[in-house]
Structure formats: C-alpha cells, structure tokens
Amino acid sequence: MARMTTTMALALVLTGCAMAGGSSPADAQLKAIKTQTNISPAERKQGDEAHPQLLQEFGGAYKGPQAAYVNRVGQNIAMQSGLSRSPSDFTVTLLNSPVNNAFAIPGGYIYVTRQLMALMNDEAELAGVLGHEVGHVAAQHSKKRQSAATRNSILGVLGAVLGSAIGDNGGLLGGLGGLLQNNSMRVAQLATLGFSRSQELQADQLGVQYLRSAGYDPLALSTMLASLANQTNLDARLSGGDARSLPEWASTHPDPASRVRNAQTLASRVGARGGNRNADAFLASVDGVLYGDDPAQGVIEGRDFLHPDLRLRFTVPNGYGMQNSADAVSISGNGGQAQFSTGAYSGDMNAYISAAFRAVAGNASISPSAIQRTTVNGIPASYSTARVNSQSGQVDVTVFAYEFSRGQAFHFVALTQAGRGSAFNSMFTSVRRLSSAEAAAIRPRRVDVVTVGRGDTVASLARRMAYSNYQTERFQVLNRLTASSRLTPGQKVKVVVYANR
C-alpha cells in the first residue's frame, strides 16, 4: 500500500471455478479448442492501455534479476499458443506483489507475481502457470465474459461480493469504485474476474499442451496446483479461519484435489513421457527474490498491518484474512469485507468521507447517516454508515476515516449485512501511529536457496525460516514437501530469511 487512492483494488485473478468431485473431466475424450491465431491491432491497443493500470494495481514491475528470466520463459511458452511467431510480441512482467497471482490480457501481456514465483520449484511449473493464463487469452475467454461484466450495476456487484464474503468463499471489493470508467480500466478489471468451470478446464488443457510442445514435463501444472492448494490451506490456518474466507486462488475450489487429478490426466492424455523441469536454473533465478510484503507498501504480520513509512498500524478481527496491494489493504471474512486506503484530503473530513462513499457507489445513490466524530488512540476520527439495497438483501456500508495530519487522511470502507456493523468495530479502534523504533524494526524477507548438508533435516532447516510460527509447515509448502519427506545432502531447498532494508 505504497500509494493508495480511493479506487478499490482489483480482485485476485488466478481465480477458478469449483470442480465437481468424482471422475476427472479429462477422463472424457479431449476436444479440440478453437483458439485465435493472431493478436489483432484492437487487442494490442487495449493491452497497451490496460498495462499501466495493471502495473499500478499490482505493485509495479519487479526490478530484480528474476524479471529477465521470467520474460524469457513466458515468451517461449506464449509462442506455443500460435498467437504470434515473434517473442517480442509478448510482454511478460514479474509483478512486485505479495499475492499468489498470475494473469494475461489480450494484446500479448502476461503477468506473474514474485510471490507465486517463490512458491514454484522449477521452470516447468512457471511455464505451466503462464501457459494456463495464455490459454485463457488464446481461447478468447475474456471476450466471452465482457458483456456480462459490463451489465452489472455497482450495487449489484456490491451485493454479489458481499454474498460471497459471508457465504462459501471470500472475494474482494473488485468491481467497485468506478473501475468501468474507461476501456483500459475495463480490460484491467476483466483480467481479474473469475472464469467459468469450462473455461478453466480449457485453459488447463491448453496449458498442458503448451508445456508438451515447449519440451517441458506436462505434469508440471498439476504439481503447481497442488502447491497452491497447500499454500491456501496454510494461509487459512495462519488467519485463524478456513480456506473459504481467504481471497486466494485455490480457495474457490471445494475439492482442489480433483483439480490436481484432472491436470494429471490431461498430462497423460497428451502423452506425458517426462520432459524438462529445469529445477537448477529456476532455483538459481529465484534465489534472493523478495518474499511476502515489501515494507515500502506495508507488511502483514499475522492479524496486524504495519506501514513503516506511513507510520501506522491496525489489527483485523480473528478469522479474517488480509491482502495488500499498491492501492489498498483488503480484509475479508465470514462477517463481511473492508478495505483500507486513502484519498485527497484538504482538511475537510466531511468532504473526504463523502468522496469515499461516492467512490463505492459509482452511479448509484447512497444516503449516509450524519457523520459522527470520535478519537482513536489520540487520532481524530469520523465515521458514517449507509444502508443500501443489494442483490443479497440490505447491506451496511461504513466509512471510518482518520486524520493523521491536516494534509493526510486514511479510511476503511466496510461492507456487512445490515445491522452487523460490529464485526469491524475492534479493527476501527485498533488504528494507531507507529513509533520510530517500531518502524525501523520492520524488515523485508527474501528467498534464500541453500544446499542441504550432512545432518540437515526438515526440522533444522525450517528453524531458519524468518517467522515465529508454523516454521515447519511454511518450509514444507514452499518446497513441495510432505511430513514424510526426507532431505538428501546436495539437494537444494528454499528458506525465507530476513534481508536488509
């Protein structure tokens, strides 16, 4: 949250649709998928316009040496799609984001976050994820959902989002705040919407085919899916909730194991007989990559969000998950959703809160209650609530704002079912300033690739992880290990250590 605006952050994109249990859909005969064979000038123009917006929403381009490696792998796998014969037609960006995320948009633009890269264990898994996303573009999935997305009213989206937050899975406030204002914003938003069940299956199938044609092990997509599912389960334990309350990729899969089995079957159908994994080259590249939050954007430590540069801190309720983006911190749980961000502030708190409500409502009409004044940990604060009708019934929208100085203010926008605003009261009253010593103590983390020595075990190496809890579980998920895994001398593994700021 280095540079926040009142525009709501985009939702996570690596979001699929639930797979039914039982036999794998790939058990049926694979069907040919009609894909486009070129990047049109109109698509190129759309991508050129949307690219800066996506960089803004997802922390910007990562500047480390990993960027060139990801670009090379991404261009190679994108070439397998037939969209172009020139690698230079594809722009592959490693994003400086702490979220497990990847996506692609028409026009030859492909994205993966450094956090998702850190979860991978070889080059084939990187290629598999990027190939899956290119498959969505080649099959023109974004075009097929665009008309439905643009028909949604702001309050309709709000109701659907809130329904997901208190129901089976956690979404973010994506779609709010006027993200449909222009064409480039619309393309950026569509990049972050979930695909249908059949579209996810098609993208899996294309991704596996691209892996094979590029000479990689087609099973790499299934192993990456397994790691994502394991990471989501761990994130749920860390938040004190369950996987359904977290806005992570695999949280929308009630049976993620079936997705893994399906990808395995797809690999066998295309004739999986081994193939390159290129683990050594990948691990050499991922070594040193920033892991977790960038302190310049604020960090999440358990249920606390801390920003050393803005000198602020708050705590979310137990059982709620957080996602940090360049523009906002999004909070999601079974009782509702919220986002923490900022906007232009001239010293008029009434105008500031009104602007926050307008950003949520878009073209809809919202009538907030009278603004109330209070003080939170010595910080002047103001708040107001509006009750609106949505597709999921009545919803309370609360704006709780804080004046840090005459020229700087921050605020929460919280969505809850009508009459249940108390879900976030403890969070509203937890905001406080960080001292100089507290801010200086916040350090970044990075991936350190180490060689297993004689006597090293999972337990001994896990103790190097720069965390105070779940060290073993974090180490196992990061390296695709199980409780029964044994390490051998000479093997390379990843640990997360503190880095100098």
N, C-alpha and C positions, 0 to 999 in steps of 0.2 A: 504494500500500500504506500508506494513512494510518492505518487502523485495522484491524488484522489479527486474525483468530481462527483456531482450528483447523479450522473448517468450510472445506472445499475450495471454491475459487472456481468459479463456474459457467462452463461452456464457452461459446465464442462461438456466436452464434445465426445469423448470416447465413450458414448452412452449408447448401449444397445437395447434390444428388446428381449423380454424374458423368453427363454427356451422351454418348451414343454418337456416333461420327463418322458421316460420310456425310450423307445428306439431313436437313434440319431436320424435327423432329417437327411443326412448324407448317405444313409443306407439305401435310399432310393437312387435310381439312375440319375447321374448328374445331367443337368440340362444346359444347353448352350445359352450363355447370357449375351444378349445383344449389347454391345458396347460401342461408343463413338470412336472414331478413328482419327480425330484431329482436334486441335484447340482452335476454336473459332475466334475471329477478331473481337466479337462481342464478349466472349468469355474472358479473353485476355484483358479487355478494358475493365470488366467487372473485377477481376482479380487484382489488377493494378490499383484500383480504387479502394478495395477492401483490405489490402495488405497492410497499409499503415494503421488502420483501425484495429486489426487483429494484433499487431505488434503492441499497440498501446494497451489493449485489454489484457495481454498475457505477459507483461513484464519486459517486453522488448527482446531483441535478439541477444543470445548469449555470446559473450566475446571471447571465450576460451578457445584453445586449440581444437577442442572437440567439434566445433562448428564445421570446419572443413571436412572432417571425416564423415559426419552425418550428411553433409551435402553430397559427397561422392556416392555413398551408399544409397541415398534417396534418389539421386538422379538415375543410377543404374537400375533400381527396381522400378522406377516410374517408366523407364524406356520399355519395359516388358509389356506395358499396357497397350502399346500401339498408338497412344495419343500423339506421339511425336518421335522422330528418329534422332533428334538433336538433344543431347543432355542439357544444353544451355537454355532450352525452352522451359525447364523446370527450376523453380526457386525453392530450395529446401532450407528451412530455418529451424535452428535449435533455439527454443524459447527459454528465457530466464524465468521459469515458473516452477514453483514447488509442488505443482499438482501433477498427478499421473495422467497425461493427456496427449493426444495426437489427433490431427485432422488434416484435411485437404480441401481446397476450394477450386472451382473451375478457373482456368487461366494458368494452370501449371504451378500453383502454390501449395507446398506441403510443409507441415509443421509437426514437431515433436518437442516435448519439454525435456529439460535436463533431468527432471525428477524421474520421468518414465525411462529415460536412457539409463539412469543409475540402477533401475530395477532389472534391466536386461543383463544377460550373462554372455551373450555372443552376438556377432554381427548378423547372423541369420535371424535372430529374434528382432533386431532393429529393422531389418529388411521386411520381415513379416508384418510388423505393425504398420510400417509406411506403405507396404503393398496393399494391405486391407483398406487404408484410407484412400489411396489412389483408385482402388476398385470402386469405391462409392462414386468418385467423380466420373470414371470411365462408364459406369452404368447409369449415369445421369440421375442419381438418386436425389440430389439437391433440387433439381428442377421439378421432380415429381411431387415434392412436398412444399414447394414455394407457395403455390396458390392457397393451400390450406392454411399455411402460417400467416399469410397476409390478411386472411379473412378474420383472424382472431381479434376481438376488441381488447383493449387494455384490461378492462375489468374481467373479461372472460379469461384472459391469460392469468390474471391475478388469482381468480377463483380456482383455476386448474392447478396452479402452482401450489397454492395453499392446501388444496386437497391432497396433493402428493406429499406435502410436508408432514401432514398429520395422518397419512394413510400408509400405503405399502412401501413407499420409497421417498427419498429426500431429493428434491430438486432445488435449484437456486432461483433467484428472482430474475432469471433471464427472460427477456421479452418485455420487461417494464422499462419505464424511463425514456420512452420515445426512441427506441432503437430502430424503429421502422421509418425514421425521418427521411432517409435518402437511400439511393440504390446501393452505395458501398456499405452503409450500415446494415442494410437488409441482407446482403451477401454474407457479411460478417456474422450476423445473427443466425442465418441458416446453417452456417458451418458448425454451430454449437447446439443444434437441435438433435434430438434422438431420431434414429431411423427405425423403420418398421422391422418386424421379425424377418420377413422375407428379404428385405434389403440387407440386413446384417448377414444373413446366410449367403447371399450373393457376394457380398464383399469378402467374406471368409473364403469362399470358393475361388474368387479371383486372386486374392492374396496368396493362397496356396499355389495356384497355377503360376503366378509371377515368381514365387520362390523357386519352383522347379525350373522354370525357363532361365532363371539367372544363375542356376547351378548351386543353389542353397538347399539345405535339408528342408523339405516341405513340412516336417513335423515341428519346425521352429515356432509357427503360430500357436500351436497347441501348448507348447511349454510356456510361452509368454502369457497366454490366457490363464494358465494355472498359477503363475506368479502373481498376476493381477488379482485373482480371486483370493489368494493367500494374503496379499497386502491389504485388501479390503477387509477381510476378517480381522486382521491385526489392528487396523485403524478403528474398527468398531470396538474392540476391547480397550484400546487406548482412550477412546472418548467416553467410555462407561456406558455406551448404548449398544445398539445392534447394527448390523450392516445396512439395514433399511433406512437408518437415519442419516447416513453419510452420502454426500453428493459425489461418490466415486464411480468409476466406470463399471465395475462388476456388481455394484450394489443393486442394479436393476435386474439382476439375474437370480431369481429364487433358487435355481439349481445350476450354479456355474459349472459343476462337474459335467453336465450334459453338453455345455458349450465346448469344453475341452475334448470330450469324446467325439463330438461332431468334427472338430478340426483334425483330430487324429484319423478319422475315417476319410475325410476329404484328402488328406495326405496319401493314404493308401490307394485311393481311387485314381490319383494322378500318377501313381507308380513310384511311391517313395522307396528309394533304394539307397538311402544315405544322401550325401551331399555336404557341401561346405557349411561349417558353423563359424569358423574363423574366430574362435574364442580369444586366442592370444592377441590378435590385432585389436579386437574390441576392448579387451581389458586394458591394453596399453593406452588406448584412447580415452577411456572413461576415467582413468586414474587422475585424481586431482579435481574432478568436476565438483562444483558447488552442490551441496546436498541440503534439502529442506529449504527453509526460508532464507532469503537474502536480507540481512539486517537493514539494508537501505530501504527495504519495503516493509519492515516489521517482521517479527517472528512469532510463531505459535509454540508455546511451551505448555503441553497438557491442555488445561482449560483456560490458560491465560494468553492474551495477545499483548505483546510489548513492542513499542516502536522507539528505538534509541534516539533517532533524530528528531522525531516529533515530541519525544519525552512524555509519552502517555502509556497507560495500561488499563485493561479491563479483563473481566473473567466471565465466561459463559456458564450457563447452568449445567449441572451434572447431566450427562446423557446427550449433550448437544455437540455437534461437530462444527469445525471452522474450516473455511477455505480462504486463503489470502490471494488477492490478485493485485495488479498495479493500481486499480482504482478503488477497491473496497475490500473489506473483510466480510464474508458471507457466513452466517450462522444458521444451522438447520437442525431441527429435532422434531420429535413427535408432537410437541406443543405449538409449533409454528416456525417462522423464519424471520431473520433480520439481516440487515446489512449496516455496516459502519463505514461512513465515508465523510466527505467534506464538500464544501462549495464556496462560492464567492461570498465574503462576509464584510459588510461595511460598518458594522456596529449596530445594525437594526435587526434584533433577533426575530421580531415578528415577520419581517420580510424574508429572513433566512428560512424560517420554518414553512412559510407559505410556498417558497420556491421548492422546498423538499417535497411537499405534497403535490405540487404541480408536476414534478418530475415523475412521481409514481403514477399519477392519474392519466398523463398524456392528454387526450382529448375528452376524457370522461370528466364528470362533475363530482367533486368531493367537497363536503362541507365539514371542516374540522370544528371541534369544540373550542371554547375560549382557551387561549394559551395560559398555562399555569407556570409560575416561577418557583424555583427552589435553589438549593445549593447542594452540590455533591462533592464531598471531600474537599471543600474550600473552593470549588469551581462553580461559577454562576451557571445555572442550567434552566432550560424551559422545555415544556412538552405540551403536546396536544394529540387528541385521538379523533379519528373519523370512522364512522360506521357506514359501510357500503354493502350493497347487494352484489353478489357474485354468483357464478355457476354452482358453487359449493355452499350456498347459503350466505348469511350475513358474516361479514369479515370486519375486524377492527384493524385499522392502520394507525400506528402510533409513530410520531416523530418526537424523539427525545434528543435535544441539542445542548451543546456545552460551549461556553465562551472561554477559550483558552487565553485570548488576548483581544484587544479592540479590533484587530485585523484578522483573527483566525478563529474559526469555529469548526466543530465536528458534530456529527449526529448519527443516531441509529434511526432506521426505518424498520419497524417490526410489524409482522402480519400474524394475527392469531384469530382463532374462531371468536365470534362475538362474545364478549363477557369474560374472556380468558386472558386478559392482558397481563395478569400477574405472573405469567410464565417467564417474563423477561425483567421483572422488577429488580431482582438481585443483580442482573447484568447492568441495568441502568445506573444503579447506585454503586457499582464497582469501579467506575472510571476514576482514575487519579493520575497525578503527574509522577513521572519517574525522576528520581534524583540523579545527579551527575554520576555518582558511583554505580547506581543500578544500570544506567545506560551504558557505561563503559564496560560493564561485566558481560554484556551480550556479545557473543562471538559467533561467527559463521561456522558451519560444518562442511566438510568435503569428503569425497570418496578417496580412500587410500587402498590401493591394490597391493597386497602383501603375498609373499611366498610362504607356504606352510613349512615349518621346520620340524625337526625331530622333537617329539614331546608336545607339539601343539595339538590342541583339541578344539572342538566347537566351543566348549565352555571357556577355555583360556583365551581364545581369540575374541569371543563375544564380550569379554570383560574390557576389551579395548574400545568398544562402541561408546561414543560420546553421548550417552544417555544414562539417566539414573534409574530407569525402569525397563522391563521387557528386553534386556540386552540380548539374551539368547534368541528370543523369538524374532527380534529385528534382524539379527545376523543370519538366521536361517532363511527368512523370507528374502533377504537381499541377495543371497547366494543360491537360491533354489535348493535348499537342503531340508531334510526332514529330521525328526527326532532320532531316527536310527542311522543317520548319515555319519560316516567316518571320514576323516581327512587323511590324506597321504602326503608325506614330505615331497616338496616340489610343486604341489598343487597351488594355484593362485586363487585367492579369495578377496572379497571386498569388505572393508570395515569403514565405518564412518567416524572420523576424528575431528577435533576442533582445529580450525585454521586461524591464522592471524587476520584481524580485520583490516 
